Amino acid sequence: MWTQEHRERHRQCGNGFPSDLTDAERERLAPLVPAASPGGRPRKTDMRAAMNAILYLLRTGCPWRYLPRDGFPPLSTVYNIFRKFQREGTWEAIWAELHLALRERLGREASPRAFLSMEIVRRSDDTRGFVVQPRRWVVERCFSWFGRNRRLAKDYENLADTLAAFVAIASIRLALKRLARLG
């Protein structure tokens, strides 16, 4: 049942889109977003609005040119921020930080390499018929979480780097939601 506490926790700021960051999610993300480069013009872009635009693209799967103009920075600005973060490895760094924060918050061992571990579960050659494989559901669950984002539901991306960036952003979104829920 929805209580007032639930409503406050999941409240969106302004009249934005459902994909927009909540205040709690934004507080978690803000320290991880790199500051403007030294020298040159100061940054005028609201990074929360730029992140909301990127999350909108991920969730809806719309082409870059169809990004709504209401409440988002110009298309070229959002695209340049996305590509800069992609080139510099910022998306992966943010995801790694949020993943470690989530592991610490849940009280598990926060090994820096823990999120890179992988175990391949193979089916025995002499097995016939359906047999439940151990821990396979973890991978299938992750794929279903990613499938909620229309940008990842089909193979729309021409470049593997862009696909990897959107997978990292989807992981960032999942971690932000969980961390904001934990408080």
C-alpha distance (Angstrom), angle and dihedral (degrees) to the residues before:
residue distance angle dihedral
M1 . . .
W2 3.78 . .
T3 3.77 113.6 .
Q4 3.79 129.0 -175.3
E5 3.81 88.4 -99.8
H6 3.82 90.1 56.2
R7 3.78 91.6 48.1
E8 3.82 91.8 51.8
R9 3.79 92.7 46.6
H10 3.81 93.7 52.4
R11 3.80 97.5 36.4
Q12 3.78 115.4 130.9
C13 3.79 118.7 -140.9
G14 3.78 117.2 -114.9
N15 3.79 123.4 -19.0
G16 3.79 94.0 -50.4
F17 3.76 134.0 135.4
P18 3.82 126.8 -73.7
S19 3.82 88.4 -109.3
D20 3.83 92.2 61.0
L21 3.79 120.8 113.9
T22 3.79 117.3 -100.5
D23 3.79 119.2 -132.3
A24 3.82 92.1 -101.6
E25 3.81 92.1 49.6
R26 3.77 91.0 48.0
E27 3.82 91.3 52.0
R28 3.81 89.7 54.7
L29 3.80 93.7 46.4
A30 3.81 101.1 41.9
P31 3.83 97.9 77.1
L32 3.81 90.9 49.4
V33 3.81 96.4 54.2
P34 3.81 108.1 93.3
A35 3.78 118.1 -113.4
A36 3.79 120.6 -114.7
S37 3.79 115.7 -74.9
P38 3.79 113.7 -93.4
G39 3.76 114.9 -104.8
G40 3.76 125.2 25.0
R41 3.77 125.1 57.8
P42 3.78 120.0 -18.7
R43 3.80 116.1 -107.2
K44 3.80 112.4 -92.5
T45 3.79 96.9 174.7
D46 3.78 118.4 103.3
M47 3.81 100.8 -126.2
R48 3.81 91.9 -156.1
A49 3.80 89.7 58.8
A50 3.82 90.6 46.5
M51 3.81 91.5 50.2
N52 3.80 89.9 47.3
A53 3.81 89.0 53.3
I54 3.81 92.2 51.1
L55 3.82 90.9 47.3
Y56 3.82 88.9 49.2
L57 3.82 90.1 53.8
L58 3.79 91.0 48.4
R59 3.79 95.2 48.6
T60 3.80 99.6 41.3
G61 3.80 99.0 34.6
C62 3.80 92.0 -139.7
P63 3.80 120.3 155.7
W64 3.79 117.1 -98.9
R65 3.81 91.9 -108.3
Y66 3.82 91.2 57.0
L67 3.80 93.6 59.2
P68 3.83 106.1 130.8
R69 3.78 115.8 -112.4
D70 3.80 93.1 -144.4
G71 3.79 110.4 103.3
F72 3.79 96.6 -15.0
P73 3.81 129.0 101.0
P74 3.81 117.2 -110.1
L75 3.79 116.1 -64.6
S76 3.81 93.9 -114.0
T77 3.82 91.4 52.8
V78 3.81 93.4 50.3
Y79 3.81 91.8 45.9
N80 3.82 92.4 48.6
I81 3.82 91.4 50.6
F82 3.81 90.7 48.5
R83 3.82 93.0 49.5
K84 3.82 93.9 43.8
F85 3.80 91.3 52.2
Q86 3.80 88.9 45.8
R87 3.82 94.3 51.3
E88 3.81 93.6 45.7
G89 3.82 94.9 46.3
T90 3.80 91.6 -117.2
W91 3.81 94.5 139.1
E92 3.80 92.2 56.5
A93 3.82 91.8 44.1
I94 3.81 91.9 51.9
W95 3.80 90.8 47.4
A96 3.81 91.9 49.5
E97 3.82 91.7 50.6
L98 3.80 92.8 47.9
H99 3.79 91.5 45.9
L100 3.80 91.6 52.9
A101 3.81 90.7 46.3
L102 3.79 90.0 51.2
R103 3.82 92.2 49.1
E104 3.81 90.8 49.2
R105 3.79 91.4 47.1
L106 3.78 91.0 51.9
G107 3.81 89.7 49.2
R108 3.78 97.8 -116.0
E109 3.77 126.5 135.7
A110 3.80 107.0 -79.6
S111 3.77 101.2 -146.4
P112 3.82 111.8 171.1
R113 3.80 90.1 -133.8
A114 3.80 96.3 42.5
F115 3.77 94.4 97.1
L116 3.80 91.5 54.8
S117 3.79 97.3 55.7
M118 3.79 116.5 115.2
E119 3.77 133.7 -176.6
I120 3.80 120.8 -167.0
V121 3.79 112.4 -145.1
R122 3.80 111.0 -156.8
R123 3.74 129.5 -169.3
S124 3.80 117.4 -119.9
D125 3.82 114.7 -106.4
D126 3.82 93.6 -130.3
T127 3.82 94.8 51.4
R128 3.80 116.9 109.8
G129 3.79 127.0 -164.9
F130 3.77 128.4 1.8
V131 3.80 117.3 -21.8
V132 3.81 123.4 170.7
Q133 3.79 109.7 -118.5
P134 3.81 117.0 -143.2
R135 3.82 117.0 -104.7
R136 3.82 93.3 -6.1
W137 3.80 89.1 122.1
V138 3.82 89.4 69.1
V139 3.80 91.7 65.9
E140 3.80 93.3 42.5
R141 3.81 90.7 49.8
C142 3.82 90.9 52.4
F143 3.79 91.3 50.3
S144 3.81 90.3 51.3
W145 3.81 90.7 51.0
F146 3.79 90.1 51.1
G147 3.81 90.4 46.0
R148 3.82 89.9 64.6
N149 3.79 86.6 73.4
R150 3.78 109.3 76.9
R151 3.79 91.4 -150.9
L152 3.82 88.2 64.5
A153 3.81 97.8 35.9
K154 3.81 91.9 82.5
D155 3.78 132.5 24.3
Y156 3.80 95.9 -98.6
E157 3.79 98.5 144.7
N158 3.79 121.7 94.8
L159 3.79 94.3 -162.6
A160 3.79 125.3 57.0
D161 3.82 89.8 -145.1
T162 3.79 90.9 58.9
L163 3.79 91.4 49.2
A164 3.81 90.3 49.5
A165 3.81 89.8 50.4
F166 3.81 92.1 51.9
V167 3.82 90.9 47.9
A168 3.82 88.3 52.4
I169 3.82 90.3 48.7
A170 3.82 90.4 50.1
S171 3.81 88.5 51.8
I172 3.81 89.9 48.3
R173 3.79 89.5 52.4
L174 3.81 92.6 51.0
A175 3.81 92.3 48.0
L176 3.82 92.4 47.0
K177 3.80 91.7 52.1
R178 3.79 92.1 50.0
L179 3.81 94.8 45.3
A180 3.79 91.7 47.8
R181 3.81 90.0 49.9
L182 3.82 91.6 50.7
G183 3.79 90.4 51.5
